[in-house]
Amino acid sequence: MRGAQLTALRDVAPAGLAPALDLVAGLDDALVAGLARVGEAQAAALGDLAAALAATPLGDRVAEAVAKVTTGSLADEHLAALAGARTALLGAAHDALLAGADAALGRERAAQPTPPAGPLPAEAVAPLSAARSWLSELAITGWRGVDHDLVAAGSRPVEATLAVPALRRLAVLLDGLAAELRASCPVATMPAVPVRRWADLWARAVLLAQESAGVPDPSAAGVETVSGRLLLLGVDVHEHATAVQVQAHAVLEPADGGPARLVRTGVAAAKVDTIVGPALWRLLADHPVLLAALAEHRSIEVTDLPLAGGDLWWRDGQAHVGNSADPFATARVLLPAAVAAPVPPLHRHPVAVAEPVLLEGYAVDTGDDGGLRFTVDGAHVAVDVDRLPACGPLTPAMVAASTACLGLLRWDGRWTVQPLAVQATVKRAPVVAHNGDWAQGPTDPKVAKAEAKAGDSVAVLRERAGRLLRR
């Protein structure tokens, strides 16, 4: 990224962004006290929401849902309408921000349709109903009214959805929300509630729990399959107390000779909160090809992998490790012209903006908020070092000493860069560090020694779980 691009990003401020976020905040505020106890301020905010969407296809449904809130006769379809309205507003904000980022970066984005969802399996009907019932109770009760009994009631839909492979995404989402609520009980005593986050999780779960949503199906008619060389740029680690996902951003060179494409692929695993740091990689041992490519900085040859939008459905058996491939060289040569993918509807959210970028020739200093920032030709961008994962070698000090950075451009009320890899000079020696360097185990002798001393927590927990199952 050049200084002119950073300046153009700074000037990206869609006119309707602030009003749209205010409408979302009004609904979120109503969810704090609960839709069964809507005060005058909350009722006015919901009325503004209905008025703003009156001219859209959701207008009638949202107006009906708001009316039902005031009369206390909410049904599942009314909550779905409110969740849909909230998601639509955030999706519009996402699209405006992403369009501004594409214009500033000069990035072309494909306009291909989202692949269809597969049919809902019969065994998914009852779990979806149970999930909607619990989510309705949360909305009616409100976050401040959540107690241990209400959280415990969520165990049934979590178990039911986990038992249906097609509902695994919803199951993990419900499990994570329940875990956060359980850790916060009783919520009434919390000094502050994570209003936006819990509302995001609730709304996404409500939409995924609709029978009309179907389920993602990599074999459905119309889903594209791709083959070619995958050149990794970096990996983003998403960690929760009960789950971990590593999401690799890459450039795909199609085997048919088509233009290079920006894609991402991810693998995930369930976990417990005691598994942290480099031990997280052991949970993903079933994906040795991806882990080897990350740790050894090598390309991957993929064959007939399903591609939904910009997301590759990872299958280790349809991939093998190729030659060495420097992510920084890939970013310099291929990233500027790579075609970005369209964003699936449910992924459209300002916090989901995550565009791979390369910054070089910058100065590192401290901004007015005390955080790190990169400065290129007088233009600034904040650096989000709080997102650095504990399972990799990157540290804030290394980022502060860097001269080149591969990262993700994100929006958090302002544009920021999340580092995925850096080139730096430490003690007068050049150093290159990537988030995925420890995918096959720590390469830092001190960290490796500490890991060896602590023991393999994953193996211990698996052995204990096996012992319990044998009883």
Summary of the structure (lengths in Angstrom):
residues: 471
radius of gyration: 23.0
end to end distance: 58.7
largest distance: 69.6
contacts: 1533
relative contact order: 0.11
helix: 48%
strand: 24%
